């Protein structure tokens, strides 16, 4: 059944059954993945997916339901489940169906050239990535990962207030993780590129980055426990920002799951820190002209030179705080309820290169890898304790690689202790909660446990 016919039947039934306002959120898409091992295809996956969620106001409460099949039975099921869901709700907070009376930015998230790229070309790219990586050094013994993944998706929101929006996007990413060996010592590292422009994937550059990173840890050892002045490399800081991004959600603040309650308008970070949420970013992998409720997206400075300007809101949390939505309503999937999350969320870069930051640090530690962000970080308190690798810095130079250390601190304190932000902005892989970026930055002090 076509989406329009299905929508017409569903909305007609919703009105008959006593829903006063209602909406569907429809997504469909496809994905491709190929992994290579020793010059041959190890895994090859082609998937397509589609799903629709329905939500509607019934007796003043918002009921939810969802389906993957669009037929007459699904209409009955959606109405029945949404009514039951609404009747079971005891939440007094008000849910809103958006009227959509604003204009929307023109966001180009879909690359037609990428859409026309065939499986054969993607496989060839993955094979070339493995070949280039193995040729970087005789010390590369095998590859832990070598893959190329593409995905495309379209989302559409239609509601009883006349809103009808749709947005299409696609992406490609390549990942390689070489395993190097020297004197019975084994190390690994990885490099990736995520974009919606096939021509931006340089297999030789990725291979070189990954192998150089892996080889750089050869001879690594621990360092004495103590407090050190630290540089957190761009990719590591992007992952840390991702882990703690929930503190900026108005939902989490209102539910007591963030320590930023009452902090809007105050300084929560050093003046070196400016954090931006930009859903309109050109080639941003989480860019979109509207959020999951149909509210227009716009670029906002969440933290400006240390000052918290705003939290991130959807319609429900904005109403509760008496402010406007920031266009940050989100759905983890079509089946998820409406939540709050960032889009392209990043720490604004400065000017200096990583090399210049190392010179400025003089003595301390460069953190280039952390493990345990899911288990060793508390998203509410901000505390973290993470296994790490990196390099010892003396007199502005890298003197030796470091491993078997644990770096511990608190994210709120870390923001306050940032001395300088570099100019090497890098985004991590997009996650379900957005796409996160940072430059390398100098932190006044972090506790490191070693030998």
N, C-alpha and C positions, 0 to 999 in steps of 0.2 A: 504493500500500500504506500502510495506517495505521501510524503510528509504533510503536504497541504490537505489532502483528503483526510488523513489521520487526525490532523489538528482540528479540522472542522467538526468531525464526529466527536472528538474528545471534549472540545469546548462546548458543544451543544449539550452533551450529557452532563458536563460539570454545572452548567447553568440550570438544567432540569433538577439536578440533585441538591441544589441549594448553595453551591459555591458562589461567593460574591465577587471574587477576583481570582485569576488563575493564570498559569504560565507553563510553557514547556521549554526545556533546555535540551537541545538535540546535538549530538556529536557523532561524527563518523570519521574514519581515517584508515590508514594502512601503514605498515612498517616492514622494513627489510633489514636483515642482519646476516652478515657472512663473517666467519672466523677462519683464519688460515693457520695451518700447522705443517711445517716442513714442506712447503710448496704445494700443499693440497688443501682443498676445502674441508674444514673440520666440522663446521656447523653452517647450515643454510636455512634461514627461516623467512617465510613470507606470511604476514598476518593482516587481516582486516578486522575492523571492529566498528560497531555502531551501537548507540543506546540513547534512550530518551528518559528524562525525568519530568515528572509533573508535580507541581505544587500549587495549592490553592487555599484561600481563606474559607474555612467552614466553621460557622458559629464563632467567629472571631479568632480562631486558631489556624495556624498554617500547617496543612497536612502535606506529607511528601510520599511519593511512590515512584517506581521506575521500571523500565522494561527494555529488553533487547529486541523484542519482536513487535512489529507494528501491524496488528490485525484487530478484528472486532473483539476477540477475547481479551486482548490487551487493554482496550478501552474500558471494558467492564472491570478488569482487575485493577487498573490504575485508580479509577474512581473509588472503588471499594476500599483499597488499601489507604488511599489518602484520607478518606473519611474516618477510618479507624484510627489512623495516626493522629489526625487533628483532635479527635475525641479523647485521646489518651494524654494529650499535652496539658500540663499544669503550669507552664511558664507564663507569667503575666506580661512579659516583654512583647512589644508589638512588632510583627513582621510586615514587610512592605513589598508590594509589587510596583515596580518603577514605571512611571508614565512615559519616559523617554522624550522629553520636549526640548532636548539640547541638540547641538550639532556635534558631529564626530570627526576626529582627525582622520586623515588618509594615511593609514599605516600599511606599508607594503611588506607583508610577511611571507608571501608566496612567490617563489622563484620558478618561473615556467621552465627554464633551462634545466634546473635540478629535477623537475617533475618528469622531463623527457629522458633523463639519464637511465639507461637500461641496466639490467642486472649484470650483464657481461662486463660493462665498464666499471661497475662497483667492485666486482670480483677482481678485475685487473688492477684496480687501485689498491686493494688489500694485499694482493700478491706482490705488488711493487713495494709496498710498505714493509713487508717482511724481508724482501730481498735487500732493500736499502739498509735495513737495521742490521741484518746479519753481516753485511759488508763493511760496517763501520769499524769493526775490530775483531781480531781473531779470538778475543776474550769473550765474545758473545757466544754462549753455548747453545742457548735455546730462547724461545720467546714464551713468556707466561701468557701473553695476550696479544693478539693482532686481529683487529676487527674494523669493519666499516658498517655503519648503521645509518639508515635513512628513515624518516617518518614524515607523514603528512596528515593533517587533520583539519576539519572544519567544524565550527560551532555555530549554533543558531539559537536565538532566543525569540520566542513569540508569546505575547501575553494578551489578556483581555482588555488592556488599556490602549491597544493599537501599536505596541512596540513590535517590530520585526527587524532583527539585526542578524547579520552573519559575517563571519571572518574566517579566512583560510590561511594556513601557514604550512611551511615545510622546513626540514632541516636535514643536515648530514653531519655525522661526526666520525672521526677515525681515531683509534686508540692503539698504542703499541706499548708493550712492557717487556723489555729484554732482560734476560738473566745473564750476568757476566760472572766469570770465574777467574781467579788469579791466586796461585799458591794455596789452593784448597779453600779459599775464601770466596763465598758467593754473595752477590748483591743483585738487587733488581731496582728498577725505577720505571716510571711510565710518562708518556707524553700524549697529549690529545689535541685535536682541533675540532671545534664545533661551530658550524656556520650554516647559512642557507645558500652559499655560493660555492659550488664544486671547485671552481678554479682557485679558491683560497687554500685548498689542502695541498701542502707541499710535503710529500712523503720523505724526501731527503732531510728536510729541516726537522721533521718530527723524529726521524731515526737518530739524527745527530744529537738532538736535545735529550732523548731518552737514554742513549748509550753514554753520553758524557756525564749525565746525572748518576747513572749506575756506577760507572768507573770512579767517579769522584769520591765515593764512600770507601774505596779500598784502603785498608789500613786504619779504619775508624776505631776509636776506643772511647771509653767514657772519660768524664772530667770530674773533678771534685765537686761535691755538693756545695751549693751556695746560692747567693743572689747575684744575678748577672744583668748587665745592660744587654738588650736583645734586639736583633732585627728579625721580624717575622716576614718571610718571603711572600710575595703577592698571592700565589696560589694557596698557600697555607692560610693566610689571613682571609681570603675569600671563603674558604671552607669554615673557618671559625665564625665569620659573619653569618653564613648560612645557618649554622647550628644555633646561634643565639638571636636570629632575626625575629623570632616570636615575641621577644620582649617589646617590640614596637607595635604589636597588634593591639588595637583597642579592646578586642574581645578578651585577650589574655589579661590586660590591665584591669578591666572591669571584673574579671573572675578571680583576681588576686594571684594570677600566675605570672606576673611581671612586677618588678620593683619600680616601674616608672609612673605609678599612680601619683597624680599631683605634680608631676615634674615638667609638664609642658610649659615653656617659657623660662625654664631654668637651664643652667649649664650642666650637662651630664657627661661631657667629654672635654678634652683639651681643645684649644682653639685651632689646633692643627687638623681636627677631624670635622669633615663635612660629609654627610651621608645623603645620597640622592636616590629617589625611586623614579625611574623613567620608563613608563610603559610605551612611550612613543619613540624610543631610541631606534635609530636607523640600524638595521640588521640585528637588533636585539632579539635574543631567542625567547624572551617572554614578553615581547611587545604585542599590543592589541589595542584597537580603538575604543573598546568598551570592556567593562569587567563582567563578572558572572551574573550580575543583576541588570546589565544593560546601561549602567551609569557610564558616562564618557570618561575615558582615561585622560590624565594629564600629568605632566612632570612636576614633582614636588621635592623640595629640599627638606628632608625629615629632620636632619641635624645640621645646623649652620654654624660653622666655627665653634662647635661645642655646645651650642644652644639647641635644645629640643623644640622644634617649631610645631610639630604635629605628630600624632599617632596615625596609624593606618586604619581606615574605617570602611565598613560596608554600611548599607542603609540602616540596619537594625542597631548597630553599635553607635552610629552617628546620632540617631534619634535619641538614644539614651543619654548621650553627652551634650545634646543640644547644639550639634554642629552639622556641617554638610559632609556627606560621604566623600572620601578621597578617591573613590573609584577603585578600591582594593578588595571588592568582593571576589571570592574565589570558590572553585569547586575542584576537589582533587580528581574527581571523575564525574561522569553524568549522574552516577548513583549517590554522590556525596551531597550532604546538606551544604548550604551556603556558609562559607567561613570568611576569613580575612587573611590575605598574604600579600607580600610585595610582588613586584614584577621584575624589572632589571634593577637590582638593588646594589649600590656600590659606594665605596668610599672614594670621594673625589681625589683625583691624583694631584701631586705637586709637580716638581720639576726635575728632581735629581734621579739619576740612574741608580741601579742597585750597587754598582761599583762605587759611586759617589757616596751612597749611604754607608757603605762599609768603611770608607775613608773617614767619614764623619763619626762613626761609632768608636773608632780607635781600638778599644778593647771590649770584648764581650762575646756573644754567641749569635750566629746566624741560624735560625730555625728554618729548615727546608722541607721537613716532613713531620707529620704527626699521625699517631694512630689512636683509635679509641674515642673518636668524637661522639659516637652514639652511646657509648657506655660510660665514658669518663667525663661527661659534661652535664651539668644540671641547668636546664633551660630556664628555670625559675630564679634560682639564687645567683646564677652566673658563674658558679664555681666550676673549675675544670682541672683535671689532672691527666696528662696525656703522654704516652710514650712518644719519643721524638728522635729525629736525626738532624744533623746540621754540620756546622763548622765553627771552630774556635777562631776568633778574630783577635789579632795582636798588632798594635801599631798600624791599624788600618788595612791589614792584609789577612787573607785566609791562611792559617798556618797548618791546620790539620782537620780531617773529618772527625765527627763525633757521632757515637751511637750509644745505645744502652743508657739513655737518660730519660728522665721524666720531668716535664715542664708543668708547673702548677700555678694557678692564679685565679683571678675573677674577671669576667668580661666587663663588668661595670667599671672596675678599677683600671683595667687595661685601657679602656677608652680615655680615662682621665690621664693616663700616664704616657700617651702617645706624644713623642717629641717632634717627629717629622714624618711626613708621608712622601714617598717617592713618586716618580712619574711613570712607573711601569705597570699601568693598570692592566689587569688580566681577569677575565671571567672564568669561573669554573663551569662544569657541565650543568646544564639546566636540570633542576630537580622539580618535584611536585609542588614545591613551595616558592618557585621563582628561579631567577638566575642571578648569581651573586658574584661581585667583583671587588677587587681591591688592588692597590699598589703595595709594594713592600714598605714597611714602616718601622721606625725605631721606637722601642718602648723603654721607658726609664729603668724598669726593673722587673724581673720575673724570677721566681724560685725554681732552681733546677736541682734535681736529685740525681747524683751520679755515683761515683765510687767513694 
